[in-house]
Amino acid sequence: MALITIVAALISLLIRFEHELQILEGSPSISALPEEWRRPYTPDLGITPPDDKDGVLQDMHWYSYIIGGAFQGYTIGNILSTQFFAAAQKSHPEIPVQIASGDISVLHTWLKTNLYQRGAKFTANELAERATGSPMSISPYIDYLKSKCQSPIANAIRPLAN
């Protein structure tokens, strides 16, 4: 995934989160949502949705009655995925080479052993600490973003949750 795509997705998540907070706090009015949606996109991302279909209505979370929590959950997933991958790679430095050759077995075994078998038994922070030895940390995600700037080819196999 290109760095510009990652950064644009993060900015979009922040904008959506701000809109969710406003909606949950009672403003703006429903009729003002389309304009409120368009307002930050031009200065923050350099785009203006051409219509409501590609603007406020393109977000399936809102019209499926899920307001509050979805967008920041995506970012937390991105942060945790890079932390888990860094821990797996520390245990098994051969993982990137294996993934590049189409073999995910070592990574999959690490995930089963350190994450999947635990299910929903622990909070995200507890699971991160048990799986990686550290509480949830943004550092591996920041390192991932920096690596995308430094060497896009060498880092093409690094993970990022969608």
Secondary structure, 3 states (H helix, E strand, C coil): CCHHHHHHHHHHHHHHHHHHHHHHCCCCCHHHHHHHHHHHHHHHHCCCCCCCCCCHHHCHHHHCCCCCCHHHHHHHHHHHHHHHHHHHHHHCCCHHHHHHCCCCHHHHHHHHHHCHHHCCCCCHHHHHHHHHCCCCCCHHHHHHHHHHHHCCCCCCCCCCCC
